[in-house]
Amino acid sequence: MSDYNTFSNSLKRSVLLFADSLSKNTSVPVRKFIRDMIFGILSSKSVQLASVSRALHEPIDLKKTQERLSRNLQSFANADYTDVMFNHAVSFRSKIDRFTPIIIDHTDISKTYARKMEGLSYVWDGSRKAAYDLGYCICEAAVFDAEAALAVPVYTDLYSFVSKKFVSTNNHLFQSIDFLHACYGSLGIYTMDRGMDDRKVFDYLSCRHLSFPIRLIGNRMVTGPRGDTLLAASLAARYKGKFSASFVAKNGKHREICFSAIPVHIPSIPNRTYVMLVVKGYSFKPLLLLCNPSSLQKDILLEFVQAYIARWNIEEIFRYRKVSSALESIQVRSLRSIFSMNLLAMLAAAFAAILCISKTYRQLYWFLFDQAQRERRRVFPFPIYAIADGIRAVLSRFRRGIRLLVPLSRRPTTLQQLIFPQVTQLCAFQVL
């Protein structure tokens, strides 16, 4: 029992210290609000304010707690939003090297039966190839940890097509690139899927000297080494694969691939030379990647191929947030509150991912894994789901609030009167 209490209190303090590290430059009310929300989302596995309020166990009326959280969501300033997300992203700077995959992708949250929520618009459903449901779009970025084979979200941006501030989808994509460039400089490989193989995206990344592999659609026009302009799929059919490599998939199976590197030009960007990687053996059709490696050596080209293979991990993040945080059950109505709630749900998911990849929390990780009810008996488990289950199982047993567990450090008050150094020294000398 003593071990259980030790690990439980350690988890509770870890959540609060993680929240404090993100909001260290904000005001005390904002720090308390971020604490409450991250703790409540992890404890209840929900973004509904009623569930979050119950998880806090405050000695006041539940309605008052819910009203306070709703008021803070609405008043969460843009400066605090950016500062919190920047502190979170910068904490991974030491883990970013030249070839670390930085994955950027778009997703959406569907609100099929909602009518009163602000900014609802039709979102694209990739499975049905149509825009049937109402909802919101999200541009998100994650850093992939190769050792743990897990991605950690570091950036999120929710937007609506009918908002007055909406410009274009590419504009939100460029904002994410600028944010990550400010955090990590020119390090990392920016990995994107189909739908972002746009001339503007290629040019935007190249002007900032950022490395990238972006999947090409086969009907894109490229200019080959012979100077002829043809479809990317037709050019790829000429090559059988110069290099070969093998890797272990997530299901434990060994995969054999072969790939070729073809210098190409984009007709609309004739002054820049790119490399089209034709990868065979990974999927039914040849995988076409447009990238800008520093050389055509096999080791460097393989880093770009592996960076794209790691791209699927961000889809697991999207699925995790919709399952373990019930993101699509969000019930606040204003677009500002939905915007803030999306950030807090992302931070809660990031904390669970950090527990999975950090070596400092290995004992706490195995304790939470033992407390989980799911994913334990699978041959190839998804650890982040088990950790989310374990966190909820442990935190839901607490019957006291979190406000007094780790006291907030307050800023020293600044004196309003004029201070003379000589007088201060004399007074101190007289006291002694």
N, C-alpha and C positions, 0 to 999 in steps of 0.2 A: 504493500500500500504506500509506503514511503517513496518508492521509486516512481509510482504512478503520480503522486502529488508533485514530486520533483520535476518530472518531465512535463506535467500539465502546467505548472507555474512557469517553467522555462518557455513553453510554447506561448503562453499568454504574454510574457515579457517580450518575447521575440517579435510578436505582432505589433506591440506598442512601440518598441524601439525602431522597427522598420517604418512605421508611420511617422515617427518623429524625425527620422533621417530624411524623409521626403519633404517635410514641412518646416524645416529648421529656420527658414528665412521668412516665414509668415507670422501673422499675429497669433496670439494665444487662442482666441475663439476658433480660428481656422484650424489650428493644430488639434484642438479638441474634436472638432467636427470630423477631420480626416481619421483620427483615431477611432471614433465611434463607427464610422461607416465601414472602414476596412475590417475592423473586428466583427461588426454585425453581419457583413456579407459572408465572411468566412465561417462564422458560427451558424448562420441560418441557411447558407447556400442559396440565397435569394437576394434580389435587388429590390424587393417590395419593402416599402418603408415600415409597414406594420410588422413584418418578420424581423427586420433589422432592429426595430424598437424593442421587441420582445427579447431579443438576444442580449440587449444591453442591461436588462434587469435594474433599471433606475428606480429609486424609491419615490417616484412621482407617478401621476396618471399617465397611462400609455398614450393617450391622445396628445398630451402636452409634449412628450418626447417626439412623437411623429410630426407634430407641427413645427417643432424646432428644427428637425432634420430637413423638412420640406423647405423651411425658410432659408436655411443655410445652402441648400442645393440651388435655390433660385438666385442667391446673392453671391455665389462663388465667382470671384472676379477672374477676368482673363489673365491678369498678371500672376495671380496665385496658381491658376491652372498651368500656365507655362512653366512657372518656377518649380512646381511639384514634379511635373513630367521631366523637366531638365535634370533635376537632382537624381531622379530615378535612372535616367539614361546614362548620365555621366558616371554613375557608380560601376558601370560595366566597361569603362574605358580601358582599364588595365588588362581586360581579357580580350580586347580587340587587337588583332594583328593584321598583317597584309592580306591574308586569305580567309579571314573569318566571314562566313556568310551572314549578310544583313538582308533579311527577307522582307519584302514589301508586297502587300496584296490588298485587294478590296473585298469586303464582305458586306452583309446587310443584316438587319434585324427586321423580322416580318411582324406586322401588327394587322392581321387580316380583318379582324372585326372591330378595330378601333375607329372612331369617328371624331372624337373631341380632342385628340392630341394635336398639338401644333406642328405644322410643317409636314404632315403626312404626304407622301408621294409614292407613285408606283416604282417598285424596285425590280431589277432583273433577276429572274430565277433561272440559274444555269441548267438545272436538271430538266426543266420544262421548256427551256429556250423561249421564254416569253416573260412579260412583266404582268403578272396576275395580282400580286399582293401589294398592299400598302405597307410602308415602312420607312426605314432610314438606311443610308449607306455609311460605311465605316472604312476609312483608310488606316491600315495598321502596319506596324513594322516590328520585327522580332530579331533578336541576336541568337544565332545557333551555337550551342556548346557542343563541339565535336566529341569531347571525352564522354559526356553524359548522354549524347544523342538526343538532346532536348532543346527546344527553343524557348527563350524568355521574351515576352512582349515588352517593348521599351517605348512605343509611341502609338497613339491612337487619336483619331479625329473623326467624330461623327458629324454628318452634314445632311442637309435636305435639299432636294432639287428645286423646291419651290421657295426656298428661303431668299430673302432680299440680298443676302451677302454671297449667295452662290454664284460663282463665275463659270467654272467648268470642273470636270473630274480631274483633268490634268493639273489644274491649279492646286487642288488638294494634294495630289501626288508630288508636285514640286515643293510644296510647303513641307512635306515630310522629308524630302531629300535635303532641303536646306537645314532643317532641324537636326537631322542625323549628321550632316556635314559639319555643323557647328559643334556637335558633341564629339565626333570621332575623327574629324579631319578627312584625310584621303585614305584612311585605313578601311579595310573590309571590302567584300565583294557584294555589290547590290544586286540581289537576285529577284527577278520578276517573271511572271507567267505571261501567257498569251493575253491579248487585250491591252498590253502596255508596249507592244512592238510598234511604237509610233516614232516618226521622224523627230518630233519635238522632244520626246524622251531621250532618244539617242544623243541628240545635240546638247540637251541640258546636262546630261551626265558627262559627256565628253568635255564640255567647257569647264567643268569643275574637276577634271582629271580623276574621275571616279571609275573604278573597275566594275564591270557588270557583265553577267550573262542573262539575256532576255530571250525567251522562247519565241521563235518565229512561226507564223502561220505559213503553210506551204504555198499559198498563192501570192505571197509578197514578191515584188520584183527586186532583183539584185543584179549587179553587174559583176560577172565572174572574172577570173584571171585572164581570159582571152579577150576581154573587152566587150563581150556580148551580154545584152540585158535579157534575162529570162526569169521564169518562176524559180523560187528558192527550192521547191521540191524537184524540179527538173534538173537543177544544178547538183543537188544532193545525190540524184540517181547515178551520176557519173563516178561516184567514189564508193569504194567498198570498205574502207577502214584501214588506215595506216598504222594506228596504235591500238593496243589491246590492254585491258585492265580488268581487275576483278574486285568486288567489294561484297560485304555482307549486308543483306537487307535487314529490315527491322524484324522480319519473321524468322531470322536466323539462317536463311538460305543464301548460298553463294551465287552471285550473278556475274556473268561474263559479258563484257561490252567491248566493242571496237569503235573507234572514232577517227575522223579525219578533220584537218584544219584547212579551210579554204579562204584565202584573202579575197574579200569582196568590197564593193562600194554600194552605197545606197544612192539611187539615181537622184534623189532630191538633196543629197549631201555629197557631192562629187569630190570635195576636197579632203575627205576623211576616209581612211582605210580601216575596215573592221575585219574580223575573222568569224566565219560561219563554221561552227562545229557540227558535224553530222555524226550523231551517236546512234549506233545500231545495237540491238540486243536488250535495250532498256524497256522498250514498249513495242507494240505491234508495228507501228510505223516508225521510221527514222526520226529521231529527236533532233530538231534544228535549233541551235542556239547562236544568237548573234552576240559577240563579246569583243573585248578590246584588251587581250593579254599583252604583256610587255615583250614576249618572245613566243616562238612556236615550239619550244621544248615540251616534251611529253609531260614532265612533272607539273609545269605551270598550266598547261591545258587541262590536265586532270583535275587540278584544283577548281577550275571553272565548272567542269562537269559535275564534280561532287557538290559544289555549291548549289547547283540547280537541283540535284537529287535531294538535297536537304530542304528544298523549298516546301515540300509537302508538310513539314512540321508545323507551318503556320496554319494549315487547315485544321490540325489537331487543336491548336490554340482556340480557333474560332468555335470548334465543336465543344471544347471544354467550357468555354465561357457561357455557351448556350445551355449546357447541361448542368454544370456544377455551380453556376451563378444565376441560372434561369433568367438570362439577359432579355429574352424575348417576352418575359412576363412583366416587364417594367410598366408601371402604372402612373407615373408622374406625367403631367400633361404638357407643361411648357417645354419648348425646345431647349431653353437654357438649362433646365433641370435634367433633361435627358442627356444633354451634352456632358454635364458634370457627372452624372451617374455612370456613364460609359467609361470615363477615366477611372473612377473609383473601382469599378468592376475589373478593369484591366490591371490595376495595382494589386487587387486581391489575388488575381490569377498569377501575377508575377511573383508574389510572395510564395505561393505553393510551388511554383517552378524553381525558385531559389532554394527552397528546402530540398528539392530533388537533386540539384546539381552541386550544392555547397558541401565541401568536405568537413566544414566546421560543425554542421548539424547532422552528422551521420547517425549518432545515437538517437537523436530526436526523430530522424527520418524513419528508422526501423521501429521505434516505438509507435509512431503514427501508422506505419504500415501494418503493424500487428492489430491496431485498433480498428482498421478498416474492415468493412464487411464485403467489399467487392474487389475484384482484380487480384485476389491473393492466390487463387488456384489456377489462374491462366498460365499457359506455357510461356507466352510472351505478353506479360502484363503491361498496361499503360500506367506507370507509377504516379503520374500527376493526378489521375482520378482516384487512386487509392489514398493519396495524401489528402486530397480534398475531403474524402469520406472520413479519414482519421481525424482531421482538424475539426470537422463538425461534431464527431462523436465525443471528442474531448471537451471542446468549448461549450457544448450544449449542456454539460453536466454542472457547469458553474451556476451558482445562484446569487452571486454578488456582482456588482458593477466593476468597471475597469478604471474608473476615474482616479482612484487613489493608489493604484498598484505601482505605477511608475510616475512620480510627480513631474509635472512640466517645469522646466527651468524658465524662469522669467527673466526678461531683460532688466539690467540695472537701470533704475530711474535716473534720468538726467536732471541735474539741478538747474534751476532757472536763474539763480543769481550769479553774479560775476565772482570768480574765484581767483585770488592772487596766490601764486606758489609760495611766496615768502611767508604769508600769513598762515598758510596750511602747515608749513614746516615749523613755524614758531609754536602754533597750537599743539602740534604733535610733541614737540620737545617739552612743553610745559606739562603735558599730561604724563609723560614719562618721568 
